[in-house]
Amino acid sequence: MPASVSFEPLTLVDLIRYGASRFNAAGLSFGHSYDNALDEATQLVLHALHLPHDLSPVYGQGRVTTEEKDAVLALFQRRVDERIPAAYLTGEAWFAGLSFKSDARALVPRSPIAELIEAGFEPWLGGREVRRALDLCTGSGCIAIATGHYHPDWDVIGADINDAALSLAAENKERLLAGNVELRKSDLFQGLQGEVFDLIVTNPPYVTDDETDALPREYSFEPELGLRAGFDGLDLALKILRDAPQHLSEDGLLICEVGEAERALGELLPQLPLAWVEFKVGQMGIFVVERHDLVEHHDAIKRLADARA
Ligand SMILES: C[S@@+](CC[C@H](N)C(=O)[O-])C[C@H]1O[C@@H](n2cnc3c(N)ncnc32)[C@H](O)[C@@H]1O
């Protein structure tokens, strides 16, 4: 503890406003967790000042010390110069009301599936009994761990092909005391032979090759394995649709995110009844499908999936 501190004439709000102006002027991309400059600047200021993310606005008029100002400006500088996503700078991302460790081993948690988890997957589950759930392509473990957190009586498995992502997921499992979550290494369903789930949730890679090549610099810090998914973004989603029936219980449900590949999927399989989830901000490329519909349309799905590498 220093014997004395010198305060700047600046408040927290001044720093946040300054950061947001610099971020906008620099043309940063805000596709990771926060979608605007003010929220990102707020996140960085609170992190540098060791303050809680839900700090009461009354502290916004508090003045900062010279040391604190320097720490904030150094973070702003890295965000602008290096384009590192804010969550990787702070090492933390919030998802479904929980704080996850976030670093370059896995994508920054940001899926709208968080909203479904917090709603208990209703109305989609519609009273189905769930004992076992799978989060395929778990990355940081955010979907598996948040699902396990809100459903302590479910057994949840989080699976990913990437060892680095799984090591981050393991740290998050420990951080959030997720005793009912098990992590597995698996190439899609290959490491889950003979296993059956009442609910499969997945946010697989779904960015087209062209879009992946054109993404803003921020995305280059994330593992490409979590993004790239072929010419139309459906390489992995089609295989998941093909193989899910073997791993779903009789009236099981698959919930899958395909983002902007929604349109391509609708064109490839117009007859498959997919229910596109409406979020507070509209549709976000997430569908729900029942096992029996996947079985009924299996031949058409298999033809398309088998044609992918
Ligand atoms: C879009 S990220 C989603 C991560 C996490 N579920 C989330 O919502 O933040 C996709 C994940 O799929 C994993 N992945 C890519 N190909 C895979 C495969 N063949 N089998 C299993 N996981 C795979 C990547 O390692 C990455 O972690």
The ligand as a Tripos MOL2 file, in Angstrom:
@<TRIPOS>MOLECULE
LIG
   27    29     1     0     0
SMALL
NO_CHARGES

@<TRIPOS>ATOM
      1 C1        -17.8880  -22.2710  -32.4860 C.3       1 LIG1
      2 S1        -16.7880  -23.0470  -31.3300 S.3       1 LIG1
      3 C2        -17.9260  -23.2260  -29.9910 C.3       1 LIG1
      4 C3        -17.3000  -23.3280  -28.6530 C.3       1 LIG1
      5 C4        -18.3000  -23.2380  -27.4980 C.3       1 LIG1
      6 N1        -19.3120  -24.2790  -27.5790 N.3       1 LIG1
      7 C5        -18.9520  -21.8810  -27.4690 C.2       1 LIG1
      8 O1        -20.1740  -21.7840  -27.7030 O.co2     1 LIG1
      9 O2        -18.2460  -20.8810  -27.1980 O.co2     1 LIG1
     10 C6        -16.6630  -24.6410  -32.0370 C.3       1 LIG1
     11 C7        -15.8200  -25.6700  -31.2910 C.3       1 LIG1
     12 O3        -15.8750  -26.8730  -32.0630 O.3       1 LIG1
     13 C8        -14.6540  -27.5680  -31.9350 C.3       1 LIG1
     14 N2        -14.5420  -28.5060  -33.0550 N.ar      1 LIG1
     15 C9        -14.1540  -28.2650  -34.3330 C.ar      1 LIG1
     16 N3        -14.2090  -29.4040  -35.0580 N.ar      1 LIG1
     17 C10       -14.6260  -30.3870  -34.2300 C.ar      1 LIG1
     18 C11       -14.8660  -31.7760  -34.3900 C.ar      1 LIG1
     19 N4        -14.6900  -32.3790  -35.5570 N.pl3     1 LIG1
     20 N5        -15.2960  -32.4750  -33.3250 N.ar      1 LIG1
     21 C12       -15.4800  -31.8720  -32.1220 C.ar      1 LIG1
     22 N6        -15.2580  -30.5570  -31.8990 N.ar      1 LIG1
     23 C13       -14.8500  -29.8220  -32.9430 C.ar      1 LIG1
     24 C14       -13.6130  -26.4780  -31.9080 C.3       1 LIG1
     25 O4        -12.4400  -26.9490  -31.2940 O.3       1 LIG1
     26 C15       -14.3470  -25.3660  -31.1170 C.3       1 LIG1
     27 O5        -14.0000  -25.4500  -29.7620 O.3       1 LIG1
@<TRIPOS>BOND
     1     1     2 1
     2     2     3 1
     3     2    10 1
     4     3     4 1
     5     4     5 1
     6     5     6 1
     7     5     7 1
     8     7     8 2
     9     7     9 1
    10    10    11 1
    11    11    12 1
    12    11    26 1
    13    12    13 1
    14    13    14 1
    15    13    24 1
    16    14    15 ar
    17    14    23 ar
    18    15    16 ar
    19    16    17 ar
    20    17    18 ar
    21    17    23 ar
    22    18    19 1
    23    18    20 ar
    24    20    21 ar
    25    21    22 ar
    26    22    23 ar
    27    24    25 1
    28    24    26 1
    29    26    27 1
@<TRIPOS>SUBSTRUCTURE
     1 LIG1         1 GROUP 0 **** ****
